[in-house]
Amino acid sequence: MKEPISTQVSIFGETYMLKGTAPPEHLRRVAEYVDAKMKEIARRNDRLDHKKTAVLAALNIADELMRLERERTEVAEGLAAARALVREREQDVRRLEAELDEARREREALARQEAELRKERDELRTALEALEREREELRRERADLLRENEALRHERTELLREREELRRERDELFLLLDETSAPREAAPARIIRRENTGSGG
């Protein structure tokens, strides 16, 4: 524990010996403050005696002290409110950080899904290109088949025409054969008739 220190000060023209554990500089500043207050009151009312001047100075100092105490209380309350607000903000920050982490995880999941969808899209695009090539190949094959079918139709038409021509030629040959063979069969008939006539006579 510190030993009390004596400090000589002057207040309103009188010398006092103050003793305390506070530093001498602090005690001198306190004495100077009281001296200034008493001199201020004396300037405003020079009829006051020393005692009344000291009482009024004490009242003014007490008023200042009480106002400072109120201000300190208000500041303390404001500080407490600020601390509470800071705690709320810290909770908000922690909540936002948790939400941010969740959003990051969701974003990573979405990024993975997007990568998978892109891969599927590329695979589908590749498959579609293969189908397009296959369809084009089928179109070419169909065109070839249509041309071949048209050629076969034309060939069939030609064959039918040739068959019809052959039928006509066959029919004509049959007619010629009939015309050629008809007189040869009639001659023996006449001979037979003649023979029959002679024998009857």
C-alpha positions as CSV (number, residue, x, y, z in Angstrom):
1,M,0.0,0.0,0.0
2,K,1.3,3.4,-0.9
3,E,2.2,5.9,1.8
4,P,0.2,9.2,1.8
5,I,2.0,12.1,0.2
6,S,1.5,15.7,1.4
7,T,1.0,18.3,-1.3
8,Q,0.7,22.1,-0.8
9,V,-1.9,23.8,-2.8
10,S,-3.5,27.3,-3.0
11,I,-7.3,27.7,-3.2
12,F,-8.9,31.2,-3.4
13,G,-5.9,32.9,-1.9
14,E,-5.4,30.4,1.0
15,T,-2.8,27.7,1.3
16,Y,-3.8,24.1,2.1
17,M,-1.7,21.0,2.8
18,L,-3.4,18.0,1.1
19,K,-2.4,14.5,2.0
20,G,-3.3,11.4,-0.1
21,T,-2.0,8.5,-2.1
22,A,-2.8,10.2,-5.4
23,P,0.0,11.7,-7.4
24,P,0.8,15.4,-6.4
25,E,0.1,16.5,-10.0
26,H,-3.5,15.2,-9.7
27,L,-4.0,16.9,-6.3
28,R,-2.8,20.2,-7.8
29,R,-5.1,19.9,-10.8
30,V,-8.0,19.3,-8.4
31,A,-7.1,22.3,-6.3
32,E,-6.7,24.5,-9.4
33,Y,-10.2,23.4,-10.6
34,V,-11.8,24.3,-7.2
35,D,-9.9,27.6,-7.2
36,A,-11.1,28.4,-10.7
37,K,-14.7,27.6,-9.8
38,M,-14.6,29.9,-6.6
39,K,-13.0,32.7,-8.6
40,E,-15.6,32.4,-11.3
41,I,-18.4,32.7,-8.7
42,A,-16.7,35.6,-7.0
43,R,-16.5,37.5,-10.3
44,R,-20.2,37.1,-10.9
45,N,-21.1,38.2,-7.3
46,D,-18.4,40.1,-5.4
47,R,-20.5,40.4,-2.3
48,L,-20.3,36.8,-1.3
49,D,-18.1,35.9,1.6
50,H,-15.5,33.1,1.5
51,K,-17.8,30.5,2.9
52,K,-20.7,31.1,0.6
53,T,-18.4,31.2,-2.4
54,A,-17.0,27.8,-1.3
55,V,-20.5,26.4,-0.9
56,L,-21.7,27.7,-4.3
57,A,-18.5,26.3,-5.9
58,A,-19.1,23.0,-4.2
59,L,-22.7,23.0,-5.5
60,N,-21.6,23.7,-9.0
61,I,-18.9,21.0,-8.8
62,A,-21.5,18.6,-7.4
63,D,-23.9,19.5,-10.2
64,E,-21.2,18.9,-12.8
65,L,-20.3,15.7,-11.0
66,M,-23.9,14.5,-11.1
67,R,-24.3,15.5,-14.7
68,L,-21.1,13.6,-15.5
69,E,-22.5,10.7,-13.5
70,R,-25.7,10.8,-15.5
71,E,-23.7,11.0,-18.7
72,R,-21.5,8.2,-17.6
73,T,-24.6,6.1,-16.8
74,E,-26.0,7.0,-20.2
75,V,-22.7,6.2,-21.8
76,A,-22.6,2.9,-19.8
77,E,-26.1,2.1,-20.9
78,G,-25.3,3.0,-24.4
79,L,-22.2,0.9,-24.2
80,A,-24.2,-2.0,-22.8
81,A,-26.7,-1.6,-25.6
82,A,-23.9,-1.4,-28.1
83,R,-22.4,-4.5,-26.6
84,A,-25.7,-6.2,-26.8
85,L,-26.0,-5.0,-30.4
86,V,-22.5,-6.3,-31.1
87,R,-23.5,-9.7,-29.6
88,E,-26.6,-9.7,-31.8
89,R,-24.5,-8.8,-34.8
90,E,-22.0,-11.5,-33.9
91,Q,-24.9,-14.0,-33.8
92,D,-26.0,-12.6,-37.1
93,V,-22.5,-12.9,-38.5
94,R,-22.3,-16.5,-37.3
95,R,-25.7,-17.3,-38.7
96,L,-24.7,-15.6,-42.0
97,E,-21.5,-17.6,-42.0
98,A,-23.4,-20.8,-41.5
99,E,-25.8,-19.8,-44.3
100,L,-22.8,-18.9,-46.4
101,D,-21.2,-22.3,-45.8
102,E,-24.5,-23.9,-46.7
103,A,-24.8,-21.8,-49.8
104,R,-21.2,-22.8,-50.7
105,R,-22.1,-26.4,-50.2
106,E,-25.2,-26.0,-52.3
107,R,-23.1,-24.1,-55.0
108,E,-20.6,-27.0,-55.0
109,A,-23.4,-29.5,-55.3
110,L,-25.0,-27.4,-58.1
111,A,-21.6,-27.2,-59.8
112,R,-21.2,-31.0,-59.7
113,Q,-24.8,-31.4,-61.0
114,E,-24.0,-28.8,-63.7
115,A,-20.8,-30.8,-64.7
116,E,-22.8,-34.0,-64.8
117,L,-25.5,-32.3,-66.9
118,R,-22.9,-31.0,-69.2
119,K,-21.4,-34.4,-69.5
120,E,-24.8,-35.9,-70.2
121,R,-25.5,-33.1,-72.7
122,D,-22.2,-33.8,-74.5
123,E,-23.0,-37.6,-74.5
124,L,-26.5,-36.8,-75.9
125,R,-25.0,-34.5,-78.5
126,T,-22.5,-37.2,-79.5
127,A,-25.4,-39.7,-79.7
128,L,-27.5,-37.3,-81.6
129,E,-24.7,-36.7,-84.1
130,A,-24.3,-40.4,-84.5
131,L,-28.1,-40.7,-85.1
132,E,-27.9,-37.9,-87.6
133,R,-25.1,-39.7,-89.4
134,E,-27.1,-43.0,-89.2
135,R,-30.2,-41.2,-90.5
136,E,-28.3,-39.7,-93.3
137,E,-26.9,-43.1,-94.2
138,L,-30.4,-44.5,-94.1
139,R,-31.6,-41.7,-96.3
140,R,-28.9,-42.6,-98.8
141,E,-29.7,-46.3,-98.6
142,R,-33.4,-45.4,-99.0
143,A,-32.6,-43.3,-102.0
144,D,-30.5,-46.1,-103.5
145,L,-33.4,-48.6,-102.8
146,L,-35.9,-46.2,-104.4
147,R,-33.7,-45.9,-107.5
148,E,-33.2,-49.7,-107.5
149,N,-36.9,-50.2,-107.0
150,E,-37.6,-47.8,-109.9
151,A,-35.2,-49.7,-112.0
152,L,-36.8,-53.0,-111.1
153,R,-40.2,-51.5,-112.0
154,H,-38.9,-50.3,-115.3
155,E,-37.4,-53.8,-115.9
156,R,-40.6,-55.4,-114.9
157,T,-42.5,-53.2,-117.2
158,E,-40.1,-54.1,-120.0
159,L,-40.4,-57.8,-119.2
160,L,-44.2,-57.6,-119.2
161,R,-44.1,-55.8,-122.5
162,E,-41.8,-58.4,-123.8
163,R,-44.0,-61.2,-122.5
164,E,-47.0,-59.6,-124.1
165,E,-45.1,-59.3,-127.3
166,L,-44.1,-62.9,-127.1
167,R,-47.7,-63.9,-126.5
168,R,-48.8,-62.0,-129.6
169,E,-46.0,-63.7,-131.6
170,R,-47.1,-67.1,-130.2
171,D,-50.7,-66.4,-131.0
172,E,-49.7,-65.4,-134.5
173,L,-47.6,-68.5,-134.9
174,F,-50.6,-70.6,-133.8
175,L,-52.8,-68.9,-136.3
176,L,-50.2,-69.5,-139.0
177,L,-50.0,-73.1,-138.0
178,D,-53.7,-73.5,-138.1
179,E,-54.0,-71.9,-141.5
180,T,-51.2,-74.1,-142.8
181,S,-52.5,-77.4,-141.4
182,A,-56.2,-76.9,-142.4
183,P,-55.9,-77.7,-146.3
184,R,-53.8,-80.8,-145.7
185,E,-56.5,-82.3,-143.6
186,A,-59.2,-81.5,-146.2
187,A,-57.6,-83.3,-149.2
188,P,-57.9,-86.8,-147.8
189,A,-61.5,-86.2,-147.1
190,R,-62.1,-85.4,-150.8
191,I,-60.2,-88.6,-151.8
192,I,-62.3,-90.6,-149.5
193,R,-65.5,-89.2,-150.8
194,R,-64.4,-90.1,-154.4
195,E,-63.6,-93.6,-153.4
196,N,-66.9,-94.0,-151.8
197,T,-68.6,-92.7,-154.9
198,G,-66.8,-95.1,-157.2
199,S,-67.6,-98.2,-155.3
200,G,-71.3,-97.3,-155.2
201,G,-71.4,-97.0,-159.0
